[in-house]
Amino acid sequence: MEHKLIVGDSTDLSQISDKSVQLIVTSPPYPMIEMWDEVFAEQDSSIKDDLDSGNGLDAFYKMHAILNKVWDECDRVLEDNGFVCINVGDATRTLGKTFQLFSNHTAIINHFLDLGYCVLPDVHWRKQSNAPNKFMGSGMYPAGAYVTYEHEYILIFRKGGKRTFTGAKKALRQESAFFWEERNVWFSDLWEIKGKSQMMPKSAATRNRNASFPFDIPYRLVNMYSTKGDVVLDPFCGLGTTNLACIAAERNSIGVDIDFEVISLAEDIITEKATQVNRVIQKRIDDHLAFIEALSSDKKNKCYINKPHDFLVKTRQETALKIKRVKSVERKGNIFISTYEE
């Protein structure tokens, strides 16, 4: 499998061919979150003027206009019947003397509707805070406090109708199956996954603005919405978390980020940690074996044999499921080649 990292502005993905990608998994800069103000203002200087003068909604719409250019490019490179998964949080902010919510997920949904996509049920990623003083506003007095946001969205869109599989692609889809018990967790609309720090070592290039999501999020999405050998794109790849998930899941990947230093860090991380994903792979198997072991004898007798691994599985659809360990990841310029063990 090939994994490419590209330094570039994702409003122009001309280095990627039309309809050459099967899945997009990303987490963009969140409009109206202060850590991203400079990123957006660098692309439209009037955004800073709007923020300085308290015109929050004008800044909000201009930020999304920039993101929409990226979504338009994603639409061009995405294959018909492919999926787009976007992790985004809404923003709360006080400008002037007015506190309000800026609904980023609504703006993104509206744009994909305009592009003609099917909007599928989304996931709430719950990032619960342990802080004792979680309320915002006037404390215990009514008509002045605000609900504390402890979740982000994972928006899911499909370009056209259901994807079909025939011949060799059908066999590869069967090999790409997930476990029954994984499905029950992954396809829930609430994910409770511990968040990851958004801070990075201070430097002029990174400006502490990387916002990598936890590995589990892209790893689940890649397994849920693509098959082995597919190409997965992350147009805001940051530290390459989606690329690492694709290495673990036997998918090809392309990561694009505008920040050269962040891409350099991503290259180092992939070089150092690529084979560490084997621990994730082994945990999937260990967790499955523990699940089977906990079943009653009667339920075990109703299970099926998974032929590649020679262990029990819950359903017939899991009998061809095949999970491989990463054997090696070799770097060739900005491309990493991953190979696998049976």
Buried (B, 14 or more C-beta within 10 A) or exposed (E): BBBBBBBBBBBEBEEBEEBEBBBBBBBBBBBBBEBBBEBBBEBBEEBBEBBEEEBBEBBBBBBBBBBBBBBBBBBBBBBEBBBBBBBBBBBBBEBEEEEBBBBBBEBBBBBBEEBEBBEBEBBBBEBEEEEEEEEBEEEEEEEEEEEBBEBBBBBBBBBEEEBEEEEEBEEBBBBBBBBBBBBEEBEEEEBEBEBBEBEBEEEEEBBEBBBBBBBBBBBBBBBBBBBBBBBBBBBBBBBBBBBBBBBBBBBBBBBBBBBEBBBBBBBEBBEEBBBEBBEBBEEBBEEBEEBBEEBEEEEEEEBEEBEEBEBBBBBEBBBBBBBBBBEEBEBEEEEBEBEBEE
